[in-house]
Amino acid sequence: VLRLRRCGPLGPGGQPGCPGADPRGVGQLYCLAAVAAGVEEKLERTRRAARRVAIDGCEDHCARRALELAEVPAHVHVDLASLGIEKKPARPNFLGDTRKAGSCVRQHLADA
């Protein structure tokens, strides 16, 4: 799972940061900016990943494109906008949206 921004201890609205990160250690979060910048250590770890997941927040698909440009394409790509998750909602539902995104990722991984 690659992310654009650092997940802090608190997300929007004071919710726990990165609740989609798997506490069982099944998956790992990597810095997408480091992959796009060509940081070799991060690229190597990304190349070794059994499955790569790119999650994009809009139709620009920057996460998917960055992985493709680094020649480590995603095995699973999720576009949050296509799930009805708004990038800047008037009334944020951080945990609900995270659960929806996580469910979609799990389904895609099961199908892959």
QUIKA-V607578 format. One record per backbone hydrogen bond with DSSP energy under -1.0 kcal/mol. NH is the residue of the N-H (numbers start at 1). CO is the residue of the C=O. Records with the same first field share a line. If there is no record, write none. Layout:
NH: CO / CO
This chain:
2: 53
3: 30
11: 15
14: 11
15: 12
17: 9
21: 18
25: 22
30: 1
32: 3
35: 31
36: 32
37: 33
38: 35
39: 34
43: 39
44: 40
45: 41
46: 42
47: 43
48: 44
54: 76
56: 78
61: 58
65: 61
66: 62
67: 63
68: 64
69: 65
70: 66
71: 68
72: 67
75: 52
76: 52
78: 54
80: 56
83: 80
84: 81
85: 80
97: 93
98: 94
99: 95
100: 96
101: 97
102: 98
103: 99
104: 100
105: 101
106: 102
107: 103
108: 104
109: 105
110: 106
111: 107
112: 108
